Amino acid sequence: MRPAGVVRKVDQLGRIVLPKSLRKRYKMNEGDPVEIFVSGDHILLERYRPRCVFCGALDVVDYRDKYICKGCLGEMTQFHV
């Protein structure tokens, strides 16, 4: 992981501002969801990408307000009675 060379302070509500250059580089717009991960002493921010609720795959479709990959959806319909 490379440091971006930018330092920001956390405000009283726990917010930080991502520099415009980073938002532009990573195609992040106002209102975009961001996922927060913790790895050891590091806090990682990543653009949210829906994953399959069963296997975690990224190539998903919206099925009844749940994200499911085509493989798992095929397995579900195979056993549907």
C-alpha positions, 0 to 999 in steps of 0.5 A, a space after each residue: 500500500 502506497 501512501 498518498 502523501 496527504 494528511 487530513 484531520 478527523 473532525 469532531 463528528 469523525 469525518 475526513 475529507 478525501 482530496 478531490 484528486 483522489 476522488 477523481 482518480 478513483 471515480 468517487 462521487 458525492 453520495 457513492 457508498 464506501 465500504 470500511 475494512 480494518 486490517 491490523 492497524 490500518 483502516 481501508 476505504 474502498 468503493 462499495 461493490 455488492 457481493 453475492 450473499 452466499 459466496 461473495 462473488 462480485 458479478 451479481 444480479 439483484 434478486 428480490 432485494 438481495 445480490 446473488 451471483 448467477 452461479 448461486 441463482 442457478 443452484 437456487 432455481 435448480 432446487 426450487 419446487 
